[in-house]
């Protein structure tokens, strides 16, 4: 097996783990949606807090902008789940 094949297998395994973690995050968002009584799904201060923490913890090689973009999509999708479970 070539190094390229080994690296592709590693990426496939990492993608599977990322998918599992994103699914767990989505499950948490659904539960949060059922607990929110005020009907407010989008809280910009909470989202800003998440981005700040992720950017502070980012050790690269992805830029802060890339991390924000990736998590913006995840957060947006999870927010939609919250709406569906209220």
Secondary structure as UniProt FT lines:
FT   HELIX           3..35
FT   HELIX           44..57
FT   HELIX           64..84
//
